[in-house]
Amino acid sequence: MIQETQDPPEPRVIGLDVHPDTFTAAVVRGPTPASAEVVNLYHHQPLSQLARWAQKFTTAQDMLVLEASGNSFHVARLLAGVERPAKVLESCQMGKLKEAHANNDKISAVRIAKAYLAGTAKEVWVPDPLTQERRDWMHAHRKAVKRTTQMNHRIGSYFSDQGVRLPQDLGLATDPVTTEKIHKLYSWTPRQWQVVEVMFMELKHANEQRAQWRSLMAQEVLTDVKMLALVRLCGVRDIVAFSLMAIIGNIERFESPKKLVKYVGLNPAFDESGEGAWKGGIGGHGRKDLRALLIEAAQALMRTQHPLAKWGRKLMGRKGSLHVAVAAVARKLTVAIWYLMKGRWTALEEIEPRLALKVGKIISQVGAEKLKALGQTRKGLREATFQALKTTEIYVSNPAQKMPVPSEGQSKIEAPEAPSEKALARPETLQVNPGEPNPLKTTDPTQKRSGPATQPTRKPTRVYVLDLHKKMPPPEERKKTKPTPEAPLRAAVLLPEGQSRNPVEAIPLQEVGQTQKNLRPATQPMRKPTRVYLLDLHKKMPPPGEGKKKTAAPAVPLRDALALPEGKIINPPEAIPLQDLSKTPKTWPPETRPTAKKTKIYVLDPNKKMPAPGDRKKNRPVPETRLGDAVPQTP
């Protein structure tokens, strides 16, 4: 008897609606949201029993999905501990799928499962425990900075309400000396001064918290090699370096620099639909906290003489906006961060003065008391930090990987991905194994300054691979192929029915505009639309003097030749009535025909002298005898 093999059960998707104390699970089976069916529902289960419930009612092939919330990362790590895969979906997109008129925990669990089956849900990366702890530090430091700023503004506002203006050399310090000086500036009442003392206590506490978190972050940067390597970049110090590692975490989850730029939100927004197009700024998407830190780093970099800062100032001159230039510099800085965290950076051979100064400031943030508690001296920690910077991990190419051989008919391959669009201002060499050629080498190998390891030339180039089986043509045939000489257009004669008296075939005039792009340079018309004339070779050219444009014979002035009815000419002083001129203007010869516009015709009196130059002013015509007032004489 042949036994029928049963197909393995189809994987299920389990949606979890998690709360601080309970959770609701919906088991859904099906390939698409439309065909999926709800197999089972588990409502209001204790969150403390989640691991045991997952081991009992789920398998390792099931996918558990939940919406991002306060404890979603904890739940995902808890499920990973019992070998159950779990994914966290973005809460913003899940909230848009929610129906306002009908919603509960069961419906939410089913909605989360079907959103994952649709394939359009955005997944949130679950940080590892170390990265999560660093993020907690970063958020605590940001809150302390925010609280310090808030208390400074509150104290300044209260002083302004009381009419107290602090001198410029006197800040809002919390030491007893400064407090006593502020007490003497104004005749405070006991209740007013108690308000001031409480606000100063809050400001002091916020400053102490800020200094404590800053010291811990500086210690973490000095002890972590990967975090310390970020300090090599201009504009990046302990706070920015720590925040980068806390937010980015594992750099391997970003395949290219563009992915990291998009994650930070430094790529401009755009919306194009049909004929409409809209382009926005860099706000509204990405990590706002990390983008703000990188903008601050770019602003500090713009005040230096770094090559990237010079590029940013040139861009600011072209665009006329400082904000655009700072955002562009921050984007290039993000690209450099990706290459540095990937290890694709040159090794540091010597410590530059600006880098030594930066390390000294970071050690100062640790504090003398912390250094004494750690059993470190300032000089010893400084030397250890320099040694750690010189042992930074660099990129080494794989010698076992060979260049791809082009297939038949293929003559070129694309260059490997590198920091494009002038991503970095200072190119360096690529560190490769000894004896292996470097296809992207662009600078002097003796250059000591640090920079990206795989930066190509500024202009994008194409890499061509020669076919060794194809022989090279002779030198005289290697020139650029020129078009076949063709008779110029002026040598062709257009005749009816396509015939030509010239040996060269004529090009019909009506086809010149249609085949304009296919014409040879000799027959191609100019860029501007022009008229093309075809000459008849059997017609002789006129002599040079007669080839000019025909001009009309100089007309005899009307006052020198006037046509009478019988065709006789009278002397200049003699004239004919004006009404006779208006009756037969078209029958006159061309040289005596008046102009088209109706103008007044004057006849000079030869017996009257010309006025003096001073009397020839504008709007004072010379006295003349009008033709209408002239009396005709008998010939």
C-alpha positions in Angstrom: 0.0 0.0 0.0 1.4 3.4 -1.1 1.3 5.9 1.6 0.4 9.5 0.6 3.0 12.0 1.7 1.4 15.0 3.5 2.6 18.5 2.7 4.2 20.4 5.5 1.8 22.8 7.2 1.8 26.3 5.8 3.7 28.8 7.9 1.5 31.0 10.1 1.7 34.6 11.0 0.8 35.5 14.5 -0.1 39.1 15.3 0.5 40.4 18.8 -1.2 43.4 20.4 1.0 43.9 23.4 0.2 46.0 26.5 2.3 46.6 29.7 0.5 43.7 31.5 -1.4 41.7 28.9 -1.2 40.7 25.2 -3.7 39.4 22.6 -2.6 37.1 19.8 -4.3 36.3 16.5 -3.1 33.2 14.5 -3.6 33.8 10.8 -2.9 31.4 8.0 -2.7 32.3 4.3 -0.4 33.7 1.6 -2.2 37.1 1.1 -4.4 39.3 3.3 -7.5 38.6 1.2 -7.2 34.8 1.4 -5.9 34.7 5.0 -8.1 33.2 7.7 -8.0 33.6 11.4 -7.3 30.1 12.9 -7.4 31.0 16.6 -7.5 34.0 19.0 -5.9 34.3 22.4 -7.4 37.3 24.3 -5.9 39.0 27.4 -3.1 36.7 28.2 -0.7 37.6 31.0 2.5 39.2 29.6 4.6 37.3 32.2 3.5 34.0 30.6 4.4 35.1 27.0 7.5 32.9 26.7 5.7 29.8 28.0 2.7 30.5 25.7 5.0 30.9 22.7 6.6 27.5 23.4 3.3 25.8 23.8 1.2 27.2 20.9 3.7 28.3 18.3 6.6 26.7 16.3 9.9 27.9 15.1 8.5 28.2 11.6 5.8 30.7 12.7 6.4 34.5 12.3 5.4 36.6 15.3 4.8 40.3 14.5 3.9 43.2 16.8 3.5 46.9 16.6 6.3 49.2 17.8 5.5 50.5 21.3 7.3 51.1 24.6 8.0 47.5 25.4 8.1 46.0 21.9 11.9 45.6 21.9 11.8 43.8 25.2 9.1 41.4 23.8 11.1 40.8 20.7 14.2 39.9 22.7 12.1 37.7 25.0 10.8 35.7 22.1 14.2 35.4 20.5 15.4 33.8 23.8 12.9 30.9 23.2 13.9 30.6 19.5 10.8 32.3 18.1 11.4 34.8 15.3 9.7 38.1 15.9 9.5 41.4 13.9 8.5 44.8 15.0 6.4 46.9 12.6 6.4 50.7 12.4 3.6 52.1 14.5 2.9 55.1 12.3 1.8 53.0 9.4 -0.1 50.6 11.6 -2.1 53.5 13.0 -3.2 54.6 9.6 -4.8 51.2 9.0 -6.9 51.5 12.2 -10.6 52.0 11.8 -12.0 54.7 14.1 -15.5 53.4 14.4 -14.6 49.8 15.4 -11.4 48.7 17.2 -10.4 46.4 20.0 -7.4 44.2 20.9 -8.6 41.3 18.8 -9.2 43.4 15.7 -5.8 45.1 16.2 -4.0 41.7 16.4 -5.6 40.6 13.2 -4.8 43.9 11.5 -1.1 43.6 12.4 -0.9 40.1 11.0 -2.6 41.0 7.7 -0.4 44.1 7.4 2.7 41.9 7.5 1.2 39.6 4.9 0.6 42.6 2.6 4.4 43.1 2.3 4.2 46.9 2.6 4.7 47.2 6.3 7.9 48.9 7.4 10.1 46.9 9.7 11.9 48.4 12.7 15.4 47.2 13.6 15.6 45.7 17.0 18.8 47.0 18.6 21.1 44.7 20.5 21.4 45.2 24.3 24.6 47.2 24.1 23.2 49.6 21.5 20.0 49.9 23.5 22.0 50.9 26.6 23.9 53.5 24.6 20.6 54.9 23.3 19.3 55.3 26.9 22.5 57.2 27.7 22.0 59.5 24.7 18.4 60.2 25.4 19.2 61.0 29.1 21.9 63.4 28.0 19.6 65.1 25.5 16.9 65.5 28.2 19.5 67.1 30.6 20.6 69.5 27.8 16.9 70.4 27.2 16.3 70.9 31.0 19.4 73.2 31.3 18.1 75.4 28.4 14.6 75.5 29.9 15.8 76.6 33.3 18.0 79.3 31.8 15.1 80.7 29.9 12.8 80.5 33.0 15.2 82.4 35.2 15.8 85.0 32.5 12.0 85.5 32.1 11.5 85.9 35.8 14.3 88.5 36.0 12.7 90.3 33.1 9.3 90.4 34.9 11.0 92.1 37.9 12.9 94.6 35.7 16.3 93.1 36.5 18.9 93.1 33.7 22.1 91.1 34.4 25.4 92.6 33.2 27.0 90.9 30.2 30.0 89.7 32.3 27.7 88.1 34.9 26.1 84.8 33.8 23.6 82.5 35.4 26.2 80.6 37.3 25.1 78.6 40.4 28.3 79.3 42.5 27.8 81.3 45.8 29.8 84.3 44.6 27.5 84.8 41.5 24.4 84.2 43.5 25.4 86.9 46.0 26.1 89.4 43.2 22.6 88.7 41.8 21.1 89.2 45.3 22.6 92.7 45.5 21.3 93.8 42.0 17.7 94.2 43.2 15.8 94.7 46.4 14.2 91.3 46.5 11.5 90.4 48.9 11.9 87.2 50.9 9.3 85.4 48.8 10.8 86.6 45.5 14.3 85.5 46.5 13.0 82.0 47.5 11.6 81.6 44.0 15.0 82.6 42.6 16.8 80.1 44.9 14.6 77.2 43.9 15.1 77.9 40.2 18.9 78.1 40.8 18.7 74.7 42.5 17.0 73.2 39.5 19.6 74.8 37.2 22.4 73.4 39.2 20.9 69.9 39.3 20.4 70.0 35.5 24.0 71.1 34.9 25.3 68.3 37.2 23.3 65.7 35.3 24.5 67.1 32.0 28.2 67.0 33.1 27.7 63.4 34.5 26.3 62.1 31.2 29.0 64.0 29.2 31.7 62.4 31.3 30.3 58.9 30.8 30.0 59.4 27.0 33.6 60.7 26.8 34.8 57.6 28.7 32.9 55.3 26.3 34.4 57.0 23.3 38.0 56.7 24.6 37.6 53.0 25.4 35.8 51.9 22.2 38.0 51.6 19.1 35.3 51.9 16.5 33.7 54.9 18.2 37.1 56.5 18.6 37.7 56.2 14.9 34.8 58.5 14.1 36.7 61.3 15.9 39.1 61.5 12.9 36.4 63.2 10.9 36.4 67.0 11.1 33.3 68.3 13.0 32.8 65.0 15.0 33.7 64.9 18.7 32.6 62.7 21.7 28.9 63.6 21.6 28.4 63.1 17.9 30.6 60.0 17.8 28.7 58.4 20.7 25.3 59.2 19.2 26.3 57.8 15.8 27.2 54.4 17.3 24.1 54.5 19.6 21.6 55.2 16.8 23.2 53.4 13.8 24.3 50.4 15.7 25.3 47.7 13.2 26.5 49.4 10.1 26.1 46.1 8.1 22.3 46.8 7.9 23.0 49.6 5.4 24.1 48.3 2.1 25.3 51.6 0.7 25.9 55.2 1.8 22.6 56.2 0.2 20.8 53.9 2.6 22.4 55.6 5.6 21.6 59.1 4.1 18.0 58.1 3.7 17.9 56.7 7.3 19.2 59.9 8.7 16.8 62.0 6.5 19.4 64.2 4.7 18.0 63.5 1.2 15.5 66.2 0.0 11.9 65.2 -0.3 10.0 65.3 -3.6 6.6 64.5 -4.9 6.0 64.1 -8.7 2.7 63.1 -10.2 1.7 63.7 -13.8 2.7 67.2 -14.8 2.9 68.4 -11.2 6.1 68.3 -9.3 7.0 69.4 -5.8 10.4 69.5 -4.1 10.9 70.0 -0.4 13.6 70.1 2.2 15.2 67.5 4.5 12.6 67.7 7.3 9.7 65.4 8.0 11.4 62.1 7.5 14.4 60.1 8.9 16.0 60.2 12.4 15.4 63.8 13.6 17.8 63.5 16.6 20.7 62.2 14.5 20.1 64.7 11.7 20.2 67.5 14.2 23.6 66.4 15.5 25.0 66.0 12.0 23.8 69.5 11.1 25.6 70.9 14.1 28.7 69.0 13.1 28.4 70.5 9.6 28.0 74.0 11.0 31.2 73.6 13.0 33.0 72.2 10.0 32.0 75.2 7.9 34.0 77.4 10.2 37.3 75.6 9.5 39.7 75.5 6.5 38.9 71.9 5.7 38.6 71.1 2.0 35.0 70.1 2.6 34.3 73.4 4.3 35.8 75.3 1.3 33.5 73.3 -1.0 30.5 74.2 1.2 31.3 77.9 1.1 31.5 77.7 -2.7 28.2 76.0 -2.8 26.7 78.7 -0.5 28.0 81.3 -3.0 26.3 79.6 -5.9 23.0 78.7 -4.1 22.8 81.9 -2.0 21.7 79.9 1.1 23.7 78.9 4.1 21.1 76.3 5.2 21.4 74.5 1.8 25.2 74.4 2.0 25.2 73.1 5.6 22.7 70.3 4.7 24.9 69.4 1.7 28.0 69.3 3.9 26.2 67.1 6.5 25.2 64.7 3.7 28.8 64.3 2.6 29.8 63.9 6.2 27.3 61.0 6.5 28.8 59.3 3.4 32.2 59.6 5.0 30.8 58.1 8.2 29.5 55.1 6.3 32.9 54.4 4.8 34.7 54.8 8.1 32.4 52.5 10.0 32.7 50.0 7.2 36.5 50.0 7.7 37.1 51.4 4.2 39.5 54.1 5.3 43.2 54.5 5.3 45.3 53.8 8.3 46.5 56.8 10.4 50.3 57.1 10.3 50.7 60.2 12.4 48.5 62.3 14.7 47.7 65.7 13.3 47.7 68.8 15.6 43.9 69.3 15.2 43.3 65.7 16.1 45.6 65.9 19.1 43.7 69.0 20.3 40.4 67.2 19.9 41.5 64.2 21.9 42.7 66.6 24.7 39.3 68.2 24.9 37.6 64.8 25.1 39.9 63.8 28.0 39.0 67.1 29.7 35.3 66.1 29.6 36.1 63.0 31.6 37.2 65.1 34.5 40.0 64.9 37.0 38.0 63.1 39.6 36.9 60.4 37.1 40.5 60.0 35.9 41.7 59.5 39.5 38.9 57.0 40.1 39.9 55.0 37.0 43.5 55.0 38.0 44.5 56.9 34.8 46.7 59.9 34.3 46.0 62.5 31.6 49.3 61.8 29.8 48.9 58.0 29.9 45.3 58.1 28.6 46.4 60.5 25.9 49.2 58.1 24.6 46.8 55.1 24.8 44.2 57.0 22.7 46.8 57.9 20.1 47.9 54.3 19.8 44.2 53.2 19.5 43.7 55.7 16.6 46.7 54.3 14.7 45.4 50.8 14.9 42.0 51.6 13.3 40.6 48.8 11.2 41.1 49.3 7.5 39.6 47.7 4.4 41.6 44.9 2.7 40.5 43.5 -0.6 40.0 39.7 -1.0 42.8 38.2 -3.1 40.7 35.2 -3.9 38.1 37.2 -5.6 38.9 37.7 -9.3 37.7 40.3 -11.8 34.6 39.1 -13.7 35.2 38.0 -17.3 33.0 39.8 -19.8 30.6 37.6 -21.7 30.6 37.3 -25.4 29.6 40.6 -27.0 30.1 42.5 -23.8 32.9 45.1 -23.9 32.6 46.9 -20.6 31.8 46.4 -16.9 30.6 48.8 -14.3 33.1 50.1 -11.8 32.7 48.9 -8.2 30.6 51.1 -6.0 32.6 54.0 -4.5 31.8 57.3 -2.9 30.2 59.0 -5.9 29.0 62.6 -6.5 32.1 64.1 -4.9 31.1 62.6 -1.6 34.3 63.4 0.1 36.6 66.4 -0.3 39.9 64.7 0.2 40.5 61.5 -1.8 43.0 58.9 -0.6 44.3 55.6 -1.8 42.7 52.1 -1.4 44.6 49.7 0.9 45.0 46.5 -1.0 47.2 43.4 -0.6 50.8 43.5 -1.8 51.2 42.8 -5.5 47.5 43.3 -6.2 46.6 46.1 -8.7 44.4 48.8 -7.3 41.7 49.7 -9.9 40.5 52.8 -8.0 43.9 54.3 -7.2 43.6 58.1 -7.7 46.2 59.7 -5.5 49.8 59.5 -4.6 50.4 56.4 -2.4 52.8 58.4 -0.2 50.1 60.7 0.9 49.7 60.7 4.7 46.5 62.5 5.2 43.5 60.4 6.0 40.5 60.1 3.7 38.2 57.6 2.0 39.8 54.5 0.7 37.8 53.9 -2.4 37.1 57.3 -3.7 37.4 57.5 -7.5 38.1 60.6 -9.6 35.7 63.4 -9.4 34.2 62.9 -12.8 32.4 59.6 -13.2 34.3 57.3 -15.6 33.5 54.1 -17.3 35.8 51.1 -17.1 36.3 49.2 -20.4 37.7 45.7 -20.8 39.5 44.9 -24.1 38.7 41.7 -26.0 42.1 39.9 -26.3 40.8 37.8 -29.2 40.1 40.9 -31.3 43.1 42.4 -33.2 43.7 46.1 -33.0 43.2 47.9 -36.3 46.2 49.7 -38.0 47.1 53.1 -36.7 45.7 54.9 -39.7 42.3 53.2 -39.2 42.1 54.0 -35.5 40.9 57.5 -36.1 37.3 58.5 -35.5 35.1 57.2 -38.3 34.2 60.1 -40.6 31.1 60.2 -42.7 31.3 59.4 -46.4 31.9 62.6 -48.3 28.8 63.8 -49.9 28.1 66.6 -52.4 27.1 69.8 -50.7 23.5 70.7 -50.8 24.2 73.7 -53.0 25.4 71.3 -55.7 22.1 69.4 -56.0 19.4 70.6 -58.3 15.8 69.9 -57.5 13.8 68.9 -60.6 10.3 67.5 -61.0 9.8 63.8 -60.4 13.2 63.5 -58.6 15.3 63.9 -61.8 18.6 65.8 -61.8 21.0 67.2 -64.4 23.8 66.9 -61.9 25.5 63.5 -61.4 24.8 63.9 -57.7 21.3 63.0 -56.8 19.2 65.9 -55.6 17.6 66.0 -52.2 14.0 67.1 -52.4 13.4 70.3 -50.5 10.4 69.0 -48.6 12.5 66.1 -47.3 15.2 68.2 -45.9 13.3 69.0 -42.7 12.2 65.4 -42.3 15.7 63.9 -42.5 17.5 66.7 -40.8 19.1 64.4 -38.2 20.3 61.9 -40.8 22.1 64.5 -43.0 25.8 64.6 -43.1 27.6 67.6 -41.7 28.0 69.0 -45.2 24.2 69.0 -45.8 22.9 69.5 -42.3 21.3 72.9 -41.8 22.1 75.2 -38.9 20.5 75.0 -35.5 18.3 78.0 -36.2 15.5 77.3 -38.6 16.6 78.6 -41.9 15.4 78.4 -45.5 17.4 76.1 -47.8 17.7 77.2 -51.4 18.8 74.9 -54.3 20.8 76.6 -57.1 20.5 75.6 -60.7 24.0 74.8 -62.0 23.0 75.4 -65.6 22.2 79.0 -64.8 25.2 81.2 -64.9 26.0 83.4 -61.9 25.7 87.1 -62.5 28.8 89.3 -62.4 29.9 90.4 -58.9 28.6 93.9 -59.4 25.2 92.6 -60.6 24.7 90.0 -57.9 23.8 92.4 -55.3 20.2 93.1 -54.3 18.4 95.3 -56.7 17.7 98.8 -55.5 15.2 101.2 -56.8 16.4 104.1 -58.8 16.7 107.2 -56.7 13.4 109.0 -56.8 13.2 112.6 -57.8 12.1 114.7 -54.9 8.5 115.8 -55.2 9.5 119.4 -55.1 11.9 119.0 -58.1 9.6 117.0 -60.4 5.8 117.2 -60.3 3.6 115.4 -62.8 1.1 117.5 -64.6 -2.0 116.1 -66.4 -0.1 116.3 -69.8 3.1 114.8 -68.4 5.1 118.0 -68.4 7.6 119.1 -65.7 7.5 122.5 -64.1 10.2 124.4 -62.3 10.6 123.9 -58.5 8.8 127.1 -57.5 5.8 126.1 -59.5 3.3 123.7 -57.9 0.0 122.1 -58.6 -3.1 122.2 -56.3 -3.2 119.7 -53.5 -6.6 118.3 -54.6 -5.1 117.2 -57.9 -2.5 115.2 -56.0 -5.1 113.3 -54.0 -7.2 112.4 -57.1 -4.7 110.5 -59.1 -2.0 109.2 -56.7 -2.0 105.6 -58.1 -1.4 106.8 -61.7 1.8 108.6 -61.0 5.1 107.1 -61.8 6.8 105.3 -58.8 9.5 108.0 -58.5 6.9 110.8 -58.0 4.2 108.8 -56.1 3.7 110.1 -52.5 4.2 108.0 -49.4 1.4 105.7 -48.1 0.9 107.7 -44.9 -1.1 110.9 -45.2 1.5 113.6 -44.7 1.7 117.3 -45.3 3.9 118.2 -48.3 5.8 121.5 -48.1 7.5 123.3 -51.0 10.4 125.6 -50.1 10.4 129.1 -51.2 13.8 129.7 -53.0 13.5 133.5 -52.6 13.6 133.2 -48.8 16.8 132.8 -46.9 17.4 130.1 -44.3 17.0 131.2 -40.6 20.0 131.5 -38.3 21.2 128.4 -36.4 19.8 129.7 -33.2 16.3 129.9 -34.6 16.2 126.3 -35.7 14.8 125.0 -32.5 12.5 122.0 -32.2 8.8 122.6 -32.7 9.6 125.8 -34.7 9.4 124.8 -38.3 10.9 126.9 -41.0 8.3 129.1 -42.7 7.4 127.4 -45.9 4.8 127.8 -48.6 2.2 125.0 -48.3 1.4 123.2 -51.5 -2.3 123.7 -50.9 -1.8 127.5 -50.8 0.3 127.6 -54.0 -1.4 129.0 -57.1 -0.7 127.0 -60.3 0.7 129.0 -63.2 -0.1 128.5 -66.8 2.7 126.6 -68.6 
